[in-house]
Amino acid sequence: MGTYGDAGLGLLGDPSRRAIFELLARRPSSVGELAAQLPISRPAVSQHLRALKDGGLVVDTAEGTRRVYRLNPDGVAALRAYLDRVWDDALTAFQKATLNENTEDATDE
Amino acid sequence: MNSIQRTVTVQVPVDRAFRVFTERFDTWWPPAYHIGTVDMAEAILEPKEGGRWYERGVDGSECEWGVVLAWDPPGRLVVTWQINGEWQFDPDPAHASEIEVRFTADGPQQTVVELEHRYLERLDHFQELLGAIGGEGGWLKILAQFRDASEQDATQTA
């Protein structure tokens, strides 16, 4: 796996950053627009955006007086980073579920 | 390149591993990963070929994720994941990525589960949307030109 994917994995492990990533997937937005939809402060949103930008998942452009953020146009890389995270979490949860299943069966028997 | 692969081992027989993955999908799928605009109440994988794979929101609305392409219990499951750049279901099969899950018995009480999420490049609406900064494919084109130019530059310098 390339460094890009590794960076993405770590970056999207944070729930706020993942929420920002998902909001930007729906629509390019400014810091204020993101903060309005999230239970975190504007400075916190800015900080997460900086991390996502440094990790190469997000880019920003100036539009008049506002700065608009969107997902990196190298779509597959950003999507990959996201899905890497999804499957890591999902399969870990699946493994745990099979353990529960074993316990349940043991008590049934 | 455009696929994601994962392998996990679980301490249950193969038929049970398949059952937990499919019938009990809702009990283990992380609720944070959903597509709908409202919080997810339930994630459903219909247990048959051609079945739906979708979420039900807390307001009762339903949002498709894909369809079941292959249903071969207890060894194999293939579903599509077809989401566009607006994070919505894209019904065009040409834009569908695929997830294949294979369950292989490794002794009576252990199963190896191999997952492959492939054809990510088919999600080209996603790419287009992400690339639509200056119109269709704008940035991708600019970046490609930039890359070509810098490579040329490097060759000339060398």
Contacts between the chains, C-beta under 8 A, distances in Angstrom:
chain1	res1	chain2	res2	distance
A	15	B	32	6.8
A	18	B	32	7.1
A	22	B	87	6.9
A	25	B	85	7.1
A	25	B	86	8.0
A	25	B	87	5.2
A	26	B	86	6.0
A	26	B	87	4.9
A	27	B	86	7.9
A	59	B	133	8.0
A	61	B	133	6.9
A	70	B	130	7.4
A	70	B	133	6.9
A	71	B	130	5.0
A	72	B	130	7.0
A	73	B	130	5.2
A	73	B	131	4.4
A	73	B	133	6.0
A	73	B	138	7.8
A	73	B	139	3.7
A	73	B	140	5.6
A	73	B	143	6.9
A	74	B	130	7.6
A	74	B	140	7.5
A	74	B	143	7.3
A	75	B	85	7.6
A	75	B	123	7.9
A	75	B	126	5.3
A	75	B	127	3.9
A	75	B	128	8.0
A	75	B	129	7.5
A	75	B	130	3.6
A	75	B	131	6.2
A	76	B	2	6.2
A	76	B	120	5.8
A	76	B	121	6.3
A	76	B	127	6.4
A	78	B	130	6.7
A	79	B	120	6.2
A	79	B	123	6.8
A	79	B	126	6.0
A	80	B	2	7.8
A	80	B	4	6.7
A	80	B	120	6.5
A	83	B	4	5.5
A	83	B	117	6.0
A	83	B	120	7.3
A	84	B	4	6.0
A	86	B	30	7.9
A	86	B	33	5.1
A	87	B	4	5.9
A	87	B	6	5.2
A	87	B	115	6.4
A	87	B	117	6.5
A	88	B	6	7.3
A	89	B	30	4.9
A	89	B	32	7.8
A	89	B	33	7.1
A	90	B	28	7.7
A	90	B	29	6.3
A	90	B	30	5.9
A	90	B	33	6.9
A	91	B	6	5.5
A	91	B	8	4.9
A	91	B	113	7.4
A	91	B	115	6.6
A	92	B	8	8.0
A	93	B	28	4.5
A	93	B	29	7.0
A	93	B	30	5.5
A	94	B	8	7.1
A	94	B	10	7.5
A	94	B	20	7.0
A	94	B	21	6.2
A	94	B	28	5.1
A	94	B	113	7.5
A	95	B	8	5.5
A	95	B	10	5.6
A	96	B	28	6.9
A	97	B	20	5.3
A	97	B	24	6.3
A	97	B	27	5.9
A	97	B	28	3.6
A	98	B	10	4.3
A	98	B	11	6.9
A	98	B	12	4.7
A	98	B	16	7.2
A	98	B	17	6.2
A	98	B	20	5.1
A	99	B	11	7.1
A	101	B	12	6.2
A	101	B	16	6.4
A	101	B	20	5.3
A	101	B	24	7.5
A	102	B	11	6.7
A	102	B	12	6.0
